[in-house]
Amino acid sequence: MNTAHSTDHKTHLRNKNLSCKDRVNYFLSNIEKKKHLNVFLSVYDNEARERAELIDAKIQHGTAGKLAGLVIGLKDVLSYKDHPLQASSKILNGYTCQYTATAVQRLLDEDAIIIGRQNCDEFAMGSSNENSAFGPVLNDIDNTRVAGGSSGGSAVAVMADLCDISIGSDTGGSVRQPAAFCGVIGLKPTYSRISRYGLIAYGSSFDCIGIFSKTIEDNALVLETIAGADEFDSTVSHRVVPKFTEEINSQINRKFRIAYMRDTLESDSLQSEIKNSIYATLDALKASGHEVEPIDFKWNEYVLPTYYILATAEASSNLSRYDGVRYGYRTAKPADLHSLYKKTRSEGFGKEVQRRIMLGTFVLSASYYDAYYNKAQKVRRMIRDAIKKIFESYDFIVLPTTPTTAFKLGEHTKNPVEMYLADLYSVQANVAGVPAISIPCGQDANNLPIGIQLMADDFEEAKLFQLSEIILNLNVN
């Protein structure tokens, strides 16, 4: 194991046999070697080295924060003052952040080092990272396959050892799905657990900042750092944030009640190797004394359409601000104000973003508002109530993270519905607003990672970390 690996970063820094600057140089070297993966849109090399030197001095004087030496990449949807931000879109060409996102500022306050911004699907809309204006991110295991999306660059950065942690966003699975494709840990916390101030909005009632890591401990450490109340976000929870790192092993001998969605595992659309791997994990949990039972969830067929109706409606509203007037891309020779708007948005937005804006505008139109948008809101409430009802009897719900392992580049780009189905199992947590995590769960015949997904009740991320640690220690696959 390389001494720059995130699992050991605190030990090495404490023993003074590895400096922050050493770690930054290690990751910068890896980024250069793996440029073909197309992960980073900007690399803050000089800035990261200078910050590393300052933090090394803090460590020497015993004044360093709890994230000292942790090297972090940011998905290109998070604001970092005086740095570029584009949501991987042409329409934000030339834009520089005027402020720093709350989550990012809290990382900096604890002496984390930001190494760069990472490629993603344009405006976080996609399941393969093929919608970026800067080209697709490649999977490090097999460069002919996708990284997942929309936070594909963030997942590959952790997978390929280009940074310790990546901060992404999850609107319908955009952290968990690429985490599964890349064999890393991906957490979507409870909606409102982390402030969204400074996060470019896609679907505001779904958007969550999420965390990629190689270890549960690192994930927990970052969550307890960035979560909590924020005066700049009126929707964020004011609940006290637990010390997640202290709670990971606090229930090590507890026997949990675990439900798994039988219809998701028996679906014809689920790759057989994923099915077998998850069943093997469930059997091992049962053998360890946990209560494991199948459940039927009658709402599953409604979850994906409900999500896409509501998320596209919110996208239509949120993306109306990108008009070429105040910042970003502007068409070259508009005839009048109307053509300025029309041409700027037609030329600046990619095809998938245009598609979702059109869908959202359609469901919000006067003729269809009640038939689609209002009805979807009611169904969303029913889905959340049904999920919450399950948690009255069980600690967790288990289901696949994805229907398949990482698919080939270009395999689904001609059929949007096929691409949307990649989110089949990940949107439940966003529609219900509950926390969920994807952790590695074996490999298929092509050595591609498999992910297993765990959902828990509102604000029970500590329990997610506890069961994740148990599963990762089972050594089933």
Secondary structure by P-SEA (a helix, b strand, c coil): ccccccccaaaaaaaccccaaaaaaaaaaaaaaacccccccccaaaaaaaaaaaaaaaaaaccccccccbbbbbccccccccbbbbcccccccccccccccaaaaaaaaabbbbccccccccccccccccccccccccccccccccccccaaaaaaaaaaccccbbbbcccccaaaaaaaaacbbbbbcccccccccccccccccccccccccccaaaaaaaaaaccccccccccccccccccccccccccccbbbbbbccccccccccccaaaaaaaaaaaaaaaaaccccbbbbbccccaaaaaaaaaaaaaaaaaacccccccccccccccccaaaaaaaaaaacccaaaaaaaaaaaaaaccccccccaaaaaaaaaaaaaaaaaaaacccbbbbbcccccccccccccccaaaaaaccccccccccccbbbbbcccccccccbbbbbbbbbcccaaaaaaaaaaaaaacccc
